Amino acid sequence: MTETVLLVGGGGREHAIARAVADDCALYACASNRNPGIRRLADGFEAIAETDAEAVADYATAVGADIAVIGPESALAAGVADALDEVGVYAFGPQAEEARLETDKAYQREFMDEADIPGCPDYEVFDDVEAACEYIDAYDGDLAVKPTGLTGGKGVKVIGDQVTSGEAKAYLRDSDYERVVLEERLVGEEFTVQAFVANGELRTTPAVQDHKRAYEGDEGPNTGGMGSYTDTGLSLPFMAEGDYDAAVDVLEAVVDALPDYKGVLYGQFMLTDAGPKVVEFNARFGDPEAMNTLPVLETPFLDVLTAARDDDALPELSFSGEATVCKYAVPDGYPTDPDAGAKIAVDEDSVGDALLYYASVDERDDGLYTTTSRSFAVVGRGDSIATAEAQAEDALAAAGDRVRIRHDIGTADLVQRRIDHMAELRE
């Protein structure tokens, strides 16, 4: 029997999910934007806001969906998984209460404390801005300032790295945040491990390093992610033996504490001189990290989904052993003043052996238009990071005008900087 899968979301992450399952199922999709890559792969597409839980559930019922995969965190926060589960459509994504692991950073830290999850930094939660500002003044060291809710990867300010303490206090006073988490600044190299979780089990995927800063050389404001890379194995060049396993231990502890959790559990870690510490958890695939992980996953992703739904053991995962490099093309001015509504052209024939993933673009009758977020990504694959990077760079002829790219992602120089940085911290 052919499975019918509903995909919720219209970004690059969701295009990667669509490509991973489309050949094995009847695929339907819904999103607030018309992603041309998803639309071409899907048997049906409906324009529905990702946060409209009732409308998503109605569409799932109408198309006879057996399984739904929820891409964006906003949909999880809005209870889309809850609504799908209620109408009998298995949602591969946590319900809103468990998605608080991502959507409420205060809850996230308090959960880690109560469940004795390793890797939790020192932190304090504040409901009063002035009390938070006083804590900044009194703290001996640098802090990360984190609004408790969703900010699309752009709300965190790190004192001593991105802002001064005075700028951090001004940021809080000028905001309308009701709660904020202040925690010790972690120094090291960030990496991500994503796991498929269901029925009390998890299966982990290769470590990924994302690049949040907008400009080359790790300069500029934070973004949703300008690109990322993986190596040929589970680890990354700057990681030592045991670092990957230590990160997996953290994820296993989370699943032990949340036995009903289902979907993707994304651990973002800072590799410090004392080992991995938790920057945050996400309750879904990363974007761009899904575009690194899914193309090298040789185990059919649909097999993971059906095992999760049927309360079976999750399959052991097999990967191709290729390195990947993902580079995003973003609207001019992104992230502070993106050139939204600009018409862009993408030459798909120039991509070559790389993979092209459409993200936050809107397909109209007369072409493609930018939104306020990232436009599309290319992913190179190869027997080394250098080979994958060269393939991705060659494919960027598809970028055209009115978009900007971080060309340094995955380059030998930047990877070596990560290696040297960790070696220095470990001395």
C-alpha positions in Angstrom: 0.0 0.0 0.0 1.3 3.4 -0.9 1.7 5.7 2.1 0.3 9.2 1.8 2.5 11.9 3.5 1.6 15.5 4.2 4.5 17.9 4.5 3.9 21.2 6.4 6.2 24.1 5.5 7.7 25.8 2.5 11.4 26.4 3.2 14.7 24.8 2.2 14.4 22.3 5.1 11.0 21.2 3.8 12.3 21.0 0.2 14.9 18.6 1.5 12.3 16.5 3.3 10.1 16.5 0.2 13.1 15.2 -1.9 13.8 12.5 0.7 10.3 11.0 0.6 8.7 11.9 -2.7 9.8 8.8 -4.6 8.4 6.5 -2.0 5.0 7.9 -1.2 2.1 10.0 -2.4 3.2 13.5 -1.2 1.0 16.4 -0.4 2.2 19.7 1.0 0.9 22.9 2.5 2.6 26.2 3.3 2.1 29.9 3.3 4.5 30.4 0.3 4.6 28.5 -3.0 8.0 26.8 -3.0 8.6 25.6 -6.6 10.8 22.7 -5.6 8.2 21.3 -3.2 5.3 22.0 -5.6 7.0 20.0 -8.4 7.5 17.0 -6.1 4.1 17.0 -4.5 0.9 15.4 -5.9 -1.0 18.2 -4.4 -0.3 21.6 -2.8 -2.5 23.9 -0.7 -1.7 27.5 0.4 -2.3 27.3 4.1 -0.6 29.2 6.9 1.7 26.8 8.8 0.3 28.0 12.1 -3.3 27.4 11.2 -3.6 24.0 13.0 -7.3 23.4 12.2 -6.8 24.1 8.4 -3.7 21.9 8.3 -5.6 19.1 10.0 -8.6 19.5 7.6 -6.3 19.3 4.6 -4.6 16.2 6.0 -8.0 14.5 6.3 -9.0 15.7 2.9 -6.0 14.1 1.2 -6.1 10.9 3.3 -2.7 11.5 4.9 -1.3 8.6 6.9 1.7 10.5 8.2 2.5 14.2 8.5 6.0 15.7 8.7 6.1 19.2 10.3 9.0 21.4 9.2 8.9 24.8 11.0 9.0 25.5 14.7 6.2 28.0 14.4 3.8 25.2 13.4 4.9 23.1 16.4 4.3 26.0 18.7 0.9 26.5 17.2 -0.1 23.0 18.1 -0.2 21.6 14.5 1.0 18.2 15.7 -1.7 18.1 18.4 -4.4 18.8 15.8 -3.1 16.2 13.4 -2.8 13.5 16.1 -6.4 14.4 17.2 -7.8 13.6 13.7 -5.8 10.4 13.5 -3.0 11.5 11.3 0.4 10.5 12.8 2.5 13.7 13.2 6.2 13.2 13.1 6.8 16.2 15.3 6.3 16.8 19.0 3.1 18.2 20.4 3.1 21.8 21.6 3.9 20.9 25.2 7.0 18.9 24.3 8.0 21.4 21.6 8.5 23.9 24.5 11.9 22.4 24.6 12.6 24.8 21.7 9.8 27.3 21.9 10.5 28.4 25.6 14.1 28.8 26.5 13.4 29.3 30.2 11.5 26.0 30.2 14.4 24.4 28.3 16.9 25.3 31.0 14.6 24.4 33.8 13.8 21.1 32.2 17.6 20.3 31.9 18.1 21.1 35.6 15.1 19.0 36.8 15.9 16.1 34.5 19.7 16.3 35.3 20.5 16.6 31.6 24.3 17.0 31.2 25.8 20.1 29.5 23.6 22.8 30.9 25.4 26.1 31.4 24.9 28.4 34.4 21.8 30.5 33.9 19.1 32.8 35.5 15.6 33.6 34.3 14.2 37.1 34.6 10.6 38.4 34.3 11.7 42.0 34.9 14.0 43.8 32.4 15.6 46.1 35.1 16.4 43.1 37.2 18.1 41.5 34.2 20.1 44.6 33.6 21.2 44.7 37.2 22.4 41.1 36.8 24.4 42.0 33.7 26.1 44.8 35.7 26.9 42.5 38.6 28.0 39.4 36.6 31.7 38.6 36.6 32.1 37.6 33.0 30.2 37.7 29.7 26.7 36.5 29.2 24.4 35.3 26.4 21.1 37.2 26.4 18.2 35.0 25.2 14.5 35.9 24.8 12.5 32.9 26.0 10.4 32.7 22.8 11.0 32.0 19.1 13.2 34.6 17.3 14.1 32.8 14.1 17.7 32.4 15.2 18.2 36.2 15.4 17.2 37.1 19.0 20.2 36.0 21.0 22.9 38.6 21.8 26.2 37.6 23.2 28.1 40.1 25.3 31.8 40.2 24.5 31.2 38.9 21.0 28.3 40.6 19.3 27.5 43.4 21.8 28.8 45.3 24.8 27.0 45.0 28.1 25.6 48.5 27.5 24.2 47.5 24.2 22.7 44.3 25.7 20.9 46.4 28.3 19.6 48.8 25.7 18.5 45.8 23.6 16.4 44.5 26.5 15.0 47.9 27.4 14.0 48.6 23.8 12.3 45.2 23.4 8.9 43.9 24.5 10.2 40.6 25.8 8.3 39.4 28.8 10.9 36.9 30.0 14.6 36.6 29.3 17.3 34.0 30.1 20.8 35.2 30.9 23.4 32.5 30.9 27.2 32.2 30.9 28.8 32.8 27.5 30.1 29.5 26.1 33.4 29.8 24.2 34.4 27.2 21.6 33.0 25.9 18.3 29.4 25.2 17.7 28.1 22.0 16.1 24.7 20.3 15.7 23.6 16.7 16.0 20.1 15.8 14.8 18.3 12.7 15.9 15.1 10.9 14.7 13.1 10.1 17.8 10.0 7.9 18.4 8.8 5.2 20.8 11.5 6.0 23.3 14.3 5.4 20.8 16.6 7.7 18.8 18.8 7.4 15.8 21.5 10.1 15.3 22.9 11.7 12.1 26.3 13.2 11.3 27.4 16.3 13.1 26.9 19.6 11.2 28.5 23.0 11.6 26.2 25.9 10.7 27.4 29.5 10.1 25.1 32.0 11.7 26.9 35.3 10.9 25.8 37.2 7.8 29.1 38.0 6.3 32.4 36.2 5.4 34.9 35.9 8.2 32.1 35.4 10.7 31.2 39.1 10.7 27.9 40.8 10.9 24.6 40.0 12.7 23.2 36.6 13.3 20.9 35.0 10.7 18.9 31.9 10.4 22.0 30.2 8.9 24.1 31.1 5.9 25.3 27.6 5.2 26.8 24.5 6.8 29.0 21.5 6.2 29.5 17.9 7.3 32.5 15.6 7.0 32.6 12.0 5.6 31.9 10.5 9.0 29.8 11.3 12.0 32.3 13.8 13.5 33.8 17.1 12.3 37.5 18.1 11.8 37.7 20.2 15.0 36.1 17.5 17.2 38.2 15.1 19.3 37.4 11.4 19.8 34.5 11.1 22.2 33.0 14.6 21.5 30.3 13.2 19.2 29.4 10.4 21.7 29.2 13.0 24.5 26.6 15.0 22.5 24.6 11.8 21.8 24.6 11.1 25.5 22.9 14.4 26.0 20.2 13.6 23.5 19.6 10.2 25.0 19.1 11.8 28.4 16.5 14.1 26.9 14.6 11.2 25.3 14.8 9.2 28.6 13.1 12.2 30.3 10.5 12.7 27.5 9.6 9.1 26.5 6.6 10.2 24.4 8.6 12.7 22.3 8.4 12.1 18.6 10.0 13.8 15.6 13.4 15.3 15.2 15.4 16.3 18.2 18.1 18.8 17.3 20.9 19.5 19.8 23.0 22.6 19.2 26.2 22.3 21.2 29.2 24.4 22.0 32.4 22.4 22.0 34.3 23.9 24.9 37.6 22.9 26.4 35.5 20.9 28.9 33.5 19.1 26.2 30.1 19.8 24.6 27.7 22.2 26.3 24.1 22.7 25.2 23.5 26.0 23.4 19.9 25.0 22.8 17.5 22.3 21.6 15.3 22.5 18.6 12.2 20.3 18.1 12.6 19.9 14.3 15.2 19.6 11.5 17.6 22.5 11.3 17.6 24.7 8.3 20.2 24.4 6.6 21.2 21.3 8.5 18.5 19.1 7.0 20.0 19.8 3.6 23.3 18.3 4.7 21.8 15.3 6.4 19.0 14.0 4.2 20.9 13.8 0.9 23.5 11.4 2.4 20.9 9.3 4.3 20.7 6.0 2.5 18.1 4.5 4.7 14.7 5.5 3.2 13.4 8.4 5.4 9.9 6.9 4.8 11.0 3.8 6.7 11.8 5.9 9.7 8.4 7.6 9.5 6.4 4.4 9.2 8.4 2.7 12.0 7.7 5.6 14.2 4.0 5.5 13.4 3.6 1.8 13.8 5.4 1.7 17.1 8.2 -0.4 15.7 11.9 -0.2 16.4 13.4 2.6 14.3 15.7 1.4 11.6 19.5 1.6 12.0 20.6 4.5 9.8 23.1 4.2 6.9 24.9 7.1 5.3 26.7 7.5 2.0 30.0 8.6 3.6 30.1 11.8 1.6 31.0 15.2 2.9 28.5 18.0 2.2 28.7 21.8 2.0 25.6 23.9 1.9 25.6 27.6 0.9 22.6 29.9 1.0 21.7 32.7 -1.4 19.8 35.4 0.6 18.1 38.6 -0.5 20.3 41.8 -0.6 20.2 43.4 2.8 19.4 40.2 4.7 18.9 39.9 7.7 18.5 43.5 8.8 16.8 45.1 5.8 16.1 42.3 3.3 15.1 43.2 -0.3 11.7 41.5 -0.2 9.5 41.2 -3.2 12.5 41.3 -5.6 12.1 39.2 -8.8 15.0 36.7 -9.1 16.0 34.2 -11.7 17.6 30.9 -10.9 19.4 29.0 -13.7 18.8 25.4 -12.7 20.8 24.1 -15.6 24.0 25.6 -14.1 23.8 23.6 -10.8 25.6 20.6 -12.3 26.0 17.7 -9.8 25.1 19.9 -6.8 21.6 19.9 -5.3 19.4 23.0 -5.4 16.9 23.6 -2.6 14.4 26.4 -2.9 13.6 28.1 0.4 11.7 31.3 1.2 10.8 32.3 -2.3 7.3 32.8 -3.6 6.4 31.4 -7.1 4.0 33.6 -9.0 2.7 33.4 -12.5 5.5 35.6 -13.8 8.4 34.1 -11.9 10.2 33.8 -8.5 10.2 36.6 -5.8 12.1 37.0 -2.6 10.6 37.2 0.8 12.2 38.6 3.9 14.1 35.3 4.6 16.7 33.1 2.7 16.0 32.4 -0.9 17.6 29.1 -2.0 20.6 26.9 -1.2 23.0 24.7 -3.1 24.6 21.6 -1.6 27.8 20.0 -2.9 28.7 16.4 -2.0 32.1 14.6 -2.3 34.7 12.4 -0.8 36.1 15.4 1.2 34.8 18.8 2.5 37.1 20.4 -0.1 35.5 18.5 -3.0 32.0 19.2 -1.7 32.8 22.9 -1.3 34.1 23.2 -4.8 31.0 21.6 -6.2 28.8 24.0 -4.2 30.8 27.0 -5.3 30.6 25.9 -9.0 26.8 25.6 -8.6 26.5 29.2 -7.4 26.3 30.4 -11.0 22.6 29.7 -10.4 22.4 32.6 -7.9 21.9 35.4 -10.4 21.4 39.0 -9.3 19.9 40.5 -6.2 21.1 37.9 -3.8 24.2 37.5 -1.6 26.2 34.5 -0.5 28.9 33.6 2.1 31.4 32.1 -0.2 33.8 31.1 2.6 31.7 28.3 4.1 33.4 25.0 3.8 36.7 26.4 2.5 40.0 25.0 3.8 40.9 28.3 5.4 37.7 28.5 7.5 37.7 24.9 8.5 41.4 25.2 9.6 40.5 28.2 11.7 38.0 26.0 13.6 40.6 23.3 14.1 43.2 25.9 15.3 40.6 27.5 17.6 39.8 24.3 19.4 43.5 23.3 19.6 44.2 26.6 21.3 41.3 26.2 23.8 42.5 22.7 24.7 46.1 23.7 25.4 
